C-alpha cells in the first residue's frame, strides 16, 4: 500500500509528462530526444519490458502488468499514450479524455477487416488530443478532425544525430541493410534480396523473430545457397545500431511491388518509416517505392541519398551499383532544409502543445 501511494504521488506530478508505452516500437525514443532539448520533465511507463530498455537512463517503470498499467494511466495527469495502431487505444479513450494519443500506424488504407477499423474510428471519435507521426491518420479520418474539440500536432520522426562521412567503395564489397518488418505479403522484399545475392552483394537483415518465422522457407534457402552473402543480424538498438548500419551502403525499404496489395493507394503515399530515418542517420542510400511521397519529401528536405526501388531493381551489375554509390556520397551531405524536420522547432511545438491543452 505504501509503494502504491508513493507511485501515485510520482505520477501526479503536474510538471512531468508521462509516456505510457503500450506497444514497444521505440517511438518513445524520439519523444525523449525532443523533450531533452527544452528540458521537459518526463517519465517512461512500460506495460511490458522492452528488449531495448538498456538504451534509456533509469527514468522509467516497467509494470509487466496490464491492470496496473490501466490504473496508473487513469490517475496520471499529463500523459501520452503510445500504441502500435490507433484501435489499441479504444479502452483508454473510454476511461480518460485527458490524454494525448500517438499511434505508430493506422489500419485505414491497409486492411479491410471491418471490426478493427470500426474500433479505430471509434477511438478517434472519443479521443480529443493527438500527436501525428505522419499524414495517414489525419488523411483517412479528415472528417473527424474537422471538429473544434480535436487538438493535434504533427511531430514526425526526425534526424537527431547522424554520420554521413562515408568513404568510397574501393574494393568489390557492397553491403545492403534491411531493417524492421518484412513479410511475403504487403511488406515484401524477397525477390530483391534474391537478385542482390545473385550479384554477390551482401544482405544484412535486422528484424524480429516473428518475421524470421514468416520468411523461414525463403531465408533457409538463402542461407543454404548464399551463406557467404546472406546475414541475419537479429535486433540492435541505440548508438550501437547506428554504428552497425554505418558499415553498409544501401538501406532497403519495402515495397518491391509498390502498392497493389493495399486497399487504398494513399496508405503507401503518406506513410512514414523509422527504418528510413535510421538509414539517413547512418549515411546509407535509401531505396524505397516511388509511390512513397512522404518518404521522398523527407529525403529531399534532409538532403538524403536515395534511389527509387523501380530504378534500383533495373540495375543488373554490382559494378553499376558501386558507381552509383560512389557518385552520391560525394555530392550528398545531410542538410535540414525545413523547420518541419528541425528538432528544435519540433521540441518547441511539443512544449507549447502541452502548455495549451
C-alpha positions in Angstrom: 0.0 0.0 0.0 2.9 2.4 0.8 4.5 1.5 -2.5 1.3 2.2 -4.3 0.9 5.6 -2.6 4.4 6.5 -3.4 3.9 5.7 -7.1 0.6 7.6 -7.3 2.4 10.7 -5.8 5.0 10.4 -8.5 2.6 10.1 -11.4 0.6 13.1 -10.2 3.4 15.5 -10.7 1.8 18.2 -12.9 5.1 19.3 -14.3 6.0 15.9 -15.7 4.8 14.3 -19.0 4.2 10.6 -18.7 4.8 8.4 -21.7 2.7 5.3 -21.4 4.2 2.8 -23.8 1.5 0.2 -24.5 3.3 -1.3 -27.5 7.1 -1.4 -27.7 8.4 0.1 -31.0 10.9 2.8 -29.9 8.7 5.7 -30.9 9.3 7.0 -27.3 13.0 7.4 -28.0 12.2 10.2 -30.5 9.9 11.9 -27.9 12.6 11.8 -25.2 15.2 13.3 -27.5 12.9 16.2 -28.3 12.0 16.6 -24.6 15.6 16.9 -23.6 16.1 19.9 -25.9 13.7 22.0 -23.8 14.5 20.2 -20.6 10.9 18.9 -20.4 10.4 16.6 -17.4 9.2 13.1 -18.4 8.8 9.6 -17.1 8.5 6.4 -19.2 6.0 3.8 -18.1 6.1 0.5 -20.0 3.3 -2.1 -20.0 5.8 -4.8 -20.9 9.6 -4.7 -20.6 11.1 -4.0 -24.0 14.2 -5.7 -25.3 15.8 -2.3 -25.9 15.4 -1.0 -22.3 19.2 -0.6 -21.9 19.3 2.4 -24.3 17.4 4.5 -21.7 18.5 6.1 -18.5 16.8 4.9 -15.3 13.9 7.3 -15.9 11.2 4.6 -16.3 8.9 2.0 -14.7 8.3 -1.5 -16.2 5.0 -2.7 -14.8 4.7 -6.0 -16.7 1.0 -5.9 -15.7 -1.8 -4.6 -17.9 -4.2 -3.9 -15.0 -1.6 -1.7 -13.2 -0.8 0.0 -16.5 -4.5 0.9 -16.9 -4.7 2.0 -13.3 -1.7 4.3 -13.3 -2.8 5.7 -16.7 -6.2 6.7 -15.3 -4.6 8.5 -12.3 -1.8 10.3 -14.0 -2.0 14.0 -15.2 -0.2 15.0 -18.4 0.2 11.8 -20.4 0.9 10.5 -23.9 -0.3 7.0 -24.8 1.9 5.3 -27.4 0.3 2.4 -29.3 1.1 0.5 -32.4 -2.2 1.2 -34.1 -5.0 3.6 -33.0 -7.6 1.0 -32.3 -5.5 -0.4 -29.5 -6.2 2.8 -27.6 -10.0 2.1 -27.6 -10.3 1.2 -24.0 -8.2 4.1 -22.9 -10.4 6.5 -24.8 -13.3 5.3 -22.7 -11.7 5.7 -19.3 -9.9 9.1 -19.9 -10.4 12.2 -22.0 -7.3 14.0 -20.7 -4.6 12.2 -22.6 -2.7 12.5 -25.9 -2.8 9.7 -28.4 0.3 8.9 -30.5 -0.4 5.9 -32.9 2.6 4.4 -34.7 0.5 3.0 -37.5 -3.1 3.2 -38.9 -5.4 0.4 -40.2 -7.4 2.6 -42.6 -6.0 2.0 -46.1 -4.0 -1.0 -45.0 -6.7 -3.6 -44.3 -10.4 -4.3 -44.9 -11.1 -6.0 -41.6 -14.2 -4.2 -40.5 -14.2 -4.8 -36.8 -10.8 -3.3 -36.0 -11.4 -0.5 -38.5 -14.7 0.3 -36.6 -12.7 0.3 -33.3 -10.1 2.6 -34.8 -12.8 5.1 -35.9 -14.5 5.0 -32.5 -11.1 5.6 -30.8 -10.6 8.7 -32.8 -14.1 9.9 -32.2 -13.7 9.5 -28.4 -10.1 11.0 -28.2 -9.5 14.7 -28.1 -5.7 15.1 -28.3 -3.3 13.7 -30.9 0.3 13.7 -31.9 0.6 12.6 -35.6 3.7 10.6 -36.6 2.8 11.1 -40.3 -0.1 12.1 -42.5 -2.2 8.9 -42.6 -4.4 9.3 -39.6 -5.5 12.8 -40.4 -5.9 11.9 -44.1 -8.1 8.9 -43.7 -10.2 10.4 -40.9 -10.2 14.0 -42.1 -13.9 14.4 -41.4 -13.4 13.6 -37.7 -10.6 16.1 -37.3 -12.8 19.0 -38.5 -14.3 19.1 -35.1 -13.1 22.0 -33.0 -12.8 19.7 -30.0 -9.8 18.0 -31.6 -6.3 19.2 -30.7 -3.4 17.8 -32.7 0.1 18.5 -33.9 2.4 16.8 -36.4 5.6 15.5 -34.8 7.4 13.4 -37.4 10.4 11.3 -36.7 13.4 13.5 -37.4 17.2 13.3 -37.5 18.8 13.8 -34.1 22.4 12.9 -34.9 23.9 11.4 -38.0 27.0 10.1 -39.7 27.3 10.9 -43.4 31.1 10.9 -43.5 31.2 7.9 -45.8 34.1 6.6 -47.9 34.1 5.5 -51.5 34.0 1.8 -52.2 37.5 0.9 -53.4 37.1 -2.8 -53.2 34.5 -5.2 -54.6 32.4 -5.4 -51.4 28.9 -4.0 -51.4 26.5 -4.3 -48.4 22.8 -3.7 -48.2 20.8 -3.4 -45.0 17.1 -4.3 -44.4 15.7 -3.1 -41.1 12.3 -3.8 -39.5 9.2 -5.6 -40.5 9.2 -7.7 -43.7 7.0 -10.5 -44.9 5.7 -12.1 -48.1 2.6 -10.1 -48.4 2.3 -6.3 -48.3 5.8 -5.7 -46.9 7.8 -7.8 -49.3 11.5 -7.7 -50.4 12.2 -11.4 -51.1 12.7 -11.1 -54.8 15.0 -8.1 -54.4 17.1 -10.0 -51.8 17.5 -12.9 -54.2 18.6 -10.7 -57.0 21.2 -9.0 -54.8 22.6 -12.3 -53.6 22.9 -13.5 -57.3 25.2 -10.5 -57.8 27.3 -11.4 -54.8 26.1 -8.5 -52.8 25.9 -8.8 -49.0 22.5 -8.5 -47.5 22.1 -7.9 -43.7 18.7 -8.5 -42.1 17.7 -6.7 -38.8 14.3 -7.9 -37.9 12.3 -9.7 -35.1 11.7 -13.4 -34.5 8.2 -13.2 -35.9 9.4 -12.0 -39.3 12.1 -14.7 -39.3 9.4 -17.3 -38.8 7.2 -15.9 -41.6 10.1 -16.0 -44.0 11.8 -19.2 -42.8 11.4 -21.1 -46.0 13.0 -18.3 -48.1 15.7 -17.5 -45.6 16.6 -21.1 -45.2 17.1 -21.3 -49.0 19.2 -18.1 -48.9 21.3 -19.5 -46.0 21.9 -22.7 -47.8 22.8 -21.3 -51.2 24.3 -17.9 -50.4 25.7 -18.3 -46.9 28.7 -16.1 -47.5 26.5 -13.1 -48.5 23.2 -13.6 -46.5 23.4 -12.4 -42.9 20.7 -12.4 -40.2 21.8 -9.9 -37.6 18.8 -10.1 -35.3 18.0 -6.9 -33.4 20.2 -3.9 -32.4 19.4 -0.7 -30.7 20.6 2.8 -29.9 24.1 4.1 -30.8 25.3 0.6 -31.4 22.6 0.2 -34.1 23.6 3.4 -36.0 27.2 2.4 -35.7 26.5 -1.0 -37.3 24.4 0.5 -40.1 27.1 2.9 -40.9 29.2 0.0 -42.3 26.6 -0.6 -45.1 25.9 1.2 -48.4 22.2 0.8 -49.3 19.2 0.7 -47.0 16.2 -1.1 -48.5 12.5 -0.4 -47.6 9.5 -2.3 -48.9 7.7 -2.4 -51.2 9.1 -4.2 -54.2 5.7 -4.4 -55.9 4.7 -0.8 -55.0 1.1 -0.7 -53.6 -1.0 -3.2 -55.5 -1.9 -5.1 -52.3 -3.1 -2.1 -50.4 -6.9 -1.3 -50.3 -6.1 2.4 -50.7 -3.1 3.7 -52.6 -2.8 6.7 -50.2 -1.6 4.4 -47.4 1.8 4.0 -49.0 1.9 7.6 -50.2 1.6 9.2 -46.8 3.3 6.6 -44.6 6.4 7.4 -42.6 9.2 4.9 -41.9 11.5 4.5 -38.9 13.9 2.5 -40.9 14.3 5.3 -43.4 15.3 7.7 -40.6 17.9 5.2 -39.4 19.3 4.8 -42.9 19.6 8.5 -43.3 21.3 8.9 -39.9 23.8 6.2 -40.9 24.6 7.8 -44.3 23.1 5.0 -46.4 21.4 5.4 -49.8 17.7 4.9 -49.3 15.9 2.6 -51.6 12.1 2.9 -51.5 9.0 2.9 -53.7 8.4 5.9 -55.9 4.8 5.9 -54.7 6.0 6.9 -51.1 5.5 10.6 -51.5 6.1 11.3 -47.8 9.4 9.4 -47.7 10.5 11.2 -50.8 9.7 14.5 -49.2 11.6 13.5 -46.0 14.7 12.6 -48.0 14.6 15.8 -50.1 14.2 18.1 -47.1 17.1 16.4 -45.3 19.2 16.3 -48.4 19.5 12.5 -48.0 20.8 10.0 -50.5 18.1 8.0 -52.3 17.1 5.9 -55.3 13.6 4.6 -56.2 13.1 0.8 -56.0 11.7 0.9 -59.5 15.1 2.1 -60.8 17.1 0.0 -58.3 15.8 -3.3 -59.5 16.7 -2.4 -63.1 20.4 -2.4 -62.2 21.9 -5.8 -63.1 25.6 -5.5 -62.0 27.4 -4.9 -58.8 29.8 -2.5 -60.5 27.0 -0.3 -61.6 25.6 -0.1 -58.0 29.1 0.7 -56.7 29.5 3.5 -59.2 26.0 4.8 -58.2 27.0 4.8 -54.5 30.4 6.5 -55.1 28.7 9.3 -57.1 26.1 10.0 -54.5 28.3 10.1 -51.4 30.4 12.8 -53.0 27.5 15.2 -53.6 25.0 14.4 -50.9 25.6 15.6 -47.3 22.8 15.9 -44.7 21.3 19.4 -44.6 17.9 20.0 -42.9 16.1 22.3 -45.3 12.7 22.9 -43.5 11.6 23.5 -40.0 9.2 20.6 -40.2 12.1 18.2 -39.5 14.1 20.6 -37.3 14.5 19.1 -33.9 14.5 22.4 -32.0 11.3 23.5 -33.8 9.6 20.2 -33.0 10.7 20.4 -29.4 9.1 23.9 -29.1 5.9 22.6 -30.7 5.5 19.8 -28.1 6.3 22.3 -25.3 3.6 24.7 -26.5 1.1 21.9 -27.2 1.2 20.7 -23.6 1.1 24.2 -22.3 -2.2 24.9 -24.1 -4.2 21.7 -23.7 
